[in-house]
Amino acid sequence: MASNPPKLKIGITANERFKNLKNTFEKKYGESPLFYACAPGRVNLIGEHIDYCGYSVLPMAIEQNILAAVSVNTSGTITLANTNPQYKDFTVSCSEIAIDRENPKWHYYFLCGVKGIQEKFEIAHLKGISCVVDGTIPPSSGLSSSSALVCCSGLVTMEANEKTLSKVALAELCAKCEHYIGTEGGGMDQSISFLAEEGTAKLIEFQPLRATDVKLPDGAVFVISNCCVEMNKAASSHFNIRVVECRIATKMLAKARGLNSSGLLKLAQVQTELKASLEEMLALVDAVLHPEPYNREEICKVLDVTSEQFSTELLSPNTQHVTHFKLHQRAKHVYSEAARVLQFKSVCDSEPAESVQLLGELMNQSHTSCRDLYECSCPELDQLVEICLKSGAVGSRLTGAGWGGCAVSMVPCEKVETFLQAVREAYYLPDPRRAAMEKHSLFVSKPGGGAAIFLEE
């Protein structure tokens, strides 16, 4: 578990993608890559928006990934290119690395990883690198393309500067350094990107970070379908508003039960302090928090803080404009979703005859909670989930941040082909834009492996 990311030998000529990436690199830079680094995207099977509240999640890595070809030099600059022409080339001096939160372009995610490694090892003079990035994860789709890029970049920077870290340490570092771009995520994406193993999903727990294998039932597969609405977490405040609402709910629940809330920022911490069950926490939410939105004045009064303290201690830079907060609904989602994750793992572990049905039902409950209590779905996602259920899925739910992106559906093995055709006909083909995207938007995914360095044989 504490091992380092693997270094694998690969025959480049036998692998079409590596061969094309090498050719692109050589044309661009006039030299061969020294090494390649790869970090996978992920699909979260259940446990949405609860990692940043301190709760366990249940993702698996997907086969789609971010792959980078890299050479190292003494130029003192980082030169980045992307095989996708919509992402422009970028060059920056190693001594002038700055990340613009207001303008989250692709290369800033790469720089998050660079900055994280630089600060961790206190590297005064970073090695220069030339790099070409190739991604097969659909962007802004809820499959963690941005976090995979941060993880890939952290791995690249570590290797280029001849440093070593365990997979766990790298996952924790990349989760922290992605905050540089302004998204206050919880660490699931980076953890599964490094800790994934082929053929198994993982229960990811935090503080301390650990990953446990979860064997998925043999009778079903997971199908990912993109609703084709893009959601860029760093460019909007939806995501951070939910983080803030959970933080305020934490303080309110702690205060109501006479806890010292100064060090409490996550809903899981309140449960730990109270030594309560998740069912008891759900009852506490109903007893303490009212369903009507709270305004700033009411929160300040209950928590006995000034308006200025509220803004600086509880809000993030891109949520300063928010006036109303749905604390009851957000806390209710988090505690019920945390319970569903544990139930999901328990079903997988005990393998009852009806496990596929039971897991499907938990996924459906999760989507309902994300849609109604957390309000992180969108009409297109809800429509897609409904179509997936009508087309033969036993369970279907949004995955990732929401507000667009993908649904994940659990489909019995014998129904996969008819399922794919039915979803294609009902959701993609009637709309020319979706029809054009369908090839990369609807696919079966098996649990893939974690981040790795590749060296040419």
Secondary structure, DSSP 8 states (H G I E B T S, - for coil): ------EEEE-GGG-HHHHHHHHHHHHHHSS--SEEEEEEEEEEEE-TT-GGGT--BEEEEEEEEEEEEEEEESSSEEEEEESSTTS--EEEETT-----TTS--HHHHHHHHHHHHHHHHT-SS--EEEEEEEE-S-TTSSS-HHHHHHHHHHHHHHHHTT----HHHHHHHHHHHGGGGT----SHHHHHHHH-BTTBEEEEETTTTEEEEE---TTEEEEEEE-S----GGGSSHHHHHHHHHHHHHHHHHHHTT---TT--SHHHHHHHHT--HHHHHHHHHHH--SS-EEHHHHHHHHT--HHHIIIII--GGGTT--EE-HHHHHHHHHHHHHHHHHHHHHHHH--TTHHHHHHHHHHHHHHHHHHTS----HHHHHHHHHHHHTT-SEEEEESS-SSSEEEEEEEGGGHHHHHHHHIIIIITTSHHHHHHGGGTEEEE------EEEEE-
